[in-house]
């Protein structure tokens, strides 16, 4: 096997993390980052709650923050965790929603320890072919690969769909065998963004029946849930109280995520909740201290609140706290 750059950076792939999480009945948090404050909050929260963590970069983040800068921020974050926070938590650097072989290859070559190739919007055979191509390259460097079957509703960067198409349990075994993927993102009712369900109607539960079928076909195989923010009411209220207009924002209940985490679901992606908290706190500071103009005075409190939220997720939703 070729020398993997990520190992020199102190990163790990997802293999062992996922095995422990499936066996232990909890899920690893996958948090997206675009900027320094988010990354500090994620690392601080996971070091303090002693949780393994996947930090992930989307195409949108690469465009916003610059791919080279993000990559070195991740390297710096590992150093900060080891040297300053004195923590040995396993850290994985993951590409979220890679859409081409070239993008996945460039991330692997620059030190990512895990990549997602999302071919879910392609016809099945094309998805198999693309995923397999990425797996063959990634495994030469012991980088793990996440594939996806089924389409989530909602918008995440370029990936958007009006309606979700649930994963077909009859396809999963064939897909995993043909591609060699290490984990599989599935669609069972979660969706991207802060407006996951229509208001008024009963919030539809996740399709645990489909999850069970998938687990039967692939016993012990690592399953991933995207779009798993809960959109806590208190933060929506905070945004709206201080001039925001987030009407009818609804997420997946934490109870359901907790239940999912106990199954073969071993990676849960949470992004919108962090965005919500940061926005709420910044709005509050702006409303209460309109003369303030030092970004540290509003980004700082936002970072602190985000850290609190992530500790709560690790401890009370994913069950990953104390599992590093
Ligand atoms: Zn996603």
Boltz pocket constraint, residues with backbone or C-beta under 6 A from the ligand:
constraints:
  - pocket:
      binder: B
      contacts: [[A, 97], [A, 156], [A, 192], [A, 226], [A, 227], [A, 269]]
      max_distance: 6.0
